[in-house]
Amino acid sequence: MDKILEILKNIRPEVDFSASSDFIADGLLDSFDMVTLVSDLDAAFNISIDGMDIIPKYFTNIGSIRQLLVKNGAIL
């Protein structure tokens, strides 16, 4: 979880992601941020996230991002 939060903070350092339960609804991540996040997650966890999985439901909070990583083969 800490690694995910660190990646998020690198993308949007001005945002307190730990205070939000829905990053999309709260306007903390936009579509460009999601693409950047996918790229950073791929590199950090040595995986390749399936393009079909790049949908808002996997980017609402730390738990959903973790679920996305596991689904795509990351070892956490």
N, C-alpha and C positions, 0 to 999 in steps of 0.2 A: 504493500500500500504506500509506503514512503517513497518508493521509486516512482510510482505513478504520480503522486503529489508533486514530487520534484520536477518531473517532466511538465506537468501542468503549469507550475510556477515559472518555468523557463519560457513557456509560451506566453503567459499573461501574468507577469510579476506583480502587477498592481491588484490582482484579484485574490481574495481569501476563499479558496475553494472549499476549505474545511467548514465554512459557515453555510454552505448551500447543499441542499438535497437534490436539486435539479438544475444542473449547469445550463441546460438549453433554455428552459422556461425562465430562469433568472437572468438570461442574457450574458452569461459568463463566457460561453463559447459560441462562435458562429461557424458557418460552413468552412471557411478558410482555416480556422483554428482546428477543426476536426481533421482536415487533410494533413495539416502540420503535425497534429497529435499522432495520427496513424503512422506517419513516416518516423517520428521519434520513437514510438512504441515498437515498431518493426526493428529499428536499430538497437534499442536498449534491450529487447528480449530475444533478439535473433530469430524472429519469426516473420511471416508474411501474412498480414491480415487480408482475408478475402474481401474483394471489392463489394460483394453482396452484403457484407457485414458493416459497411460504412453507412449506418443509419442512426438517426438520433437516439433510438432506444438504448444503444450501447454507449452513449456518451452523457447520460443524465447525471451520473455520480461516480464516485470511486468504485463502488461495488459493481456497477454495470460495466465499467471499463475493465475491471478485473475479470468479469465473466467473459467479455470479449477476448481478452488475452488467453484465458484457459481454453475457450472454444477454438482458438487458432493455434494451439499447441505450446503456449508459453509455460515454462516451469516456474512457478512462483514460490 
